[in-house]
Amino acid sequence: MKPPPFAWTAPQSLDEALAALGEAGDQGKVLAGGQSLIPLLNMRLAAPARIVDINRLTELAYLRTSADGVRVGALARHTDVELDDAAYSVQPLLRRALRLVAHPVIRNRGTTVGSIAHADPSGEMTAVLALTGGTAHVASAAGPREVAASDFFIGPLESALQPGELLEAVTFPAFAPGTGSTFVEVARRHGDYAVCGLAAAVRVSDGLVTSARTAYVSVAPTPLVLDLTEPVRGATAPDADWTACGAVAAEQTEPEPDIHASADYRRHLVLVLTARALAEAAARAGAEAA
């Protein structure tokens, strides 16, 4: 398989990249890691007139960590984020999700920001950004703007990015103290896209559950975020009825069937994986709170 013809631009600065994207308009695509874009081109599912290759913009290959969160630049590779101990200490969910993204060879090249810009509802990092209430930092020749995670994902492979814009970075905020997190999924093979998966965060204060939230992949057109606190509010983590949370989540999901799984099977996975993930996150919250 070969891609359709396109013009290729390799800017030497961010300003050059934004100018090229502005000229290309809705016929431009950004190439960073290429782990999503190149297959789409080769299968002729995308046919942009111009590819803007930003791999020479090394100033975008950064991780900036503070007590408030982790900001990831557009050229930071998955592996860079996964293995960064400072990022893990502030937002452990990043590493816990990234270890499930494809295979090491893909993570060595693919970028975290690129996977979010791709807006695949099966992509793990979309759920992480949604659950943490993160921010997309968007650049264009017209100037920068910020988009909340809740507004960024519009539909399958569709984001709030406009023609001529570049997703320059994303910020993953830190969770409140006493919060434990995890990411669980079921895939046909390790490294495949999940049939169903979720990020979970549980906060425990004085030994009691005060918050339980989840964000799902592969069960909705965009990352689905649910607040499942009510069935377990005020319970101790070991005694909380996490299965009840799973049942509530299953009632609120309407997955579509495809060649990999029926809607009923995906809904069953929502129930089972939700209970498992919340229990694991709560156990971590208790350990961290201690």
Secondary structure, DSSP 8 states (H G I E B T S, - for coil): ------EEE--SSHHHHHHHHHHHGGGEEEESS-TTHHHHHHTTS---SEEEE-TT-GGG--EEEETTEEEEETT-BHHHHHH-HHHHHH-THHHHHHTTSS-HHHHHH-BHHHHHHHT-TT-HHHHHHHHHT-EEEEE-TT--EEEEHHHHEEETTEES--TT-EEEEEEEE---TTEEEEEEEEESSTTS-EEEEEEEEEEEETTEEEEEEEEEESSSSS-EEEE--GGGTT-BGGG--HHHHHHHHHHT------SS--HHHHHHHHHHHHHHHHHHHHHHHHHHH-
